């Protein structure tokens, strides 16, 4: 019988997020806010939706910050156990650390802390458990398979996994969710591995061991979208996709004009105009001379004094004063200040790290 409460969850959040520098010089990427939540909260809540409440979080880079933000899980009606991965030696090594420390001692689901799936994993977890598979993985069709591990499938069966292929072998990318039935078998597989050319123990090679040794490795092709949030473009894509599924909600004060699917959190004050889909976080102020256009997430405590913003992420505490200019396709770091003292016309696109100041 499928009882998710007996399954453990494992969220991986030890990486440095080098592709998201300079933001990750001052925090782990997993704490970058998206619509009022740190990125890592989305996979955690997805595990909750399956019934999993006992979750290990593998940390390394700025791990103390993740502990401080998430706590021990009591605020989520769950239990969080933190597992240290001192050296970032790959996903398979992170899984090994969770087993080695004794946290993983039964069936478990691994979820990368920078992955978001629109339809969640609940149905796939049930499929894995009811099929009695040793390993179950999720696949998604992608345009550029070279960026991912991919699966070669023949006659409905996975025959080979290839990590970041240089030549086309399949367009079925391996999504960052892996389900394992027996931790002892996983450890046996790990001990057979050697570091790849990247110096990491690859999860694709770990799963390949199960395939090569005749164990049952099943898969599901995900419906809806899947986003691996590891780049600036990925951040903005995540904002767009999350806003597309957000339900409109007004809990703050609206003195100006709000149209379309807009979320206005408690403590926010909108004096100007907001056109959805858009997210206005807690204690945000949108002044009278400011316009927030489509696909914008303005995080807690930010202030938009003047100008227009479109297709952008403005992080907590930032201040935007654009005069008559428009900010588009931009990522603005926490507590940064952008001030346009001249009457510039047209669009501006910026990627600004935390605590920065830009004078135009």
Secondary structure, 3 states (H helix, E strand, C coil): CCCHHHCEEEEEECCCCHHHCCHHHCCCHHHCEECCEECHHHHHHHHHHHCCCEEEEEECCCHHHHHHHHCCCHHHCCEEEEEECCCCCCHHHHHHHHHHCCCCCCCEEEEECCEEECCCCHHHHHHHHHHCCCEEEEEEECCCHHHCEEEEEECCEEEEEEECCCCCCCCEEEEEEEEECCHHHHHHHHCCCCCCCCCCCCHHHHHHHHHHCCCCEEEEECCCCEEECCCHHHHHHHHHHHHHHCCCEECCEECCEEECCEEECCCCEECCEEECCEEECCCCEEEEEEEECCCEEECCCCEEEEEEEECEEECCCCEEEEEEEEEECCEECCCCEEECCCCCCCEECCEECCCCEEEC
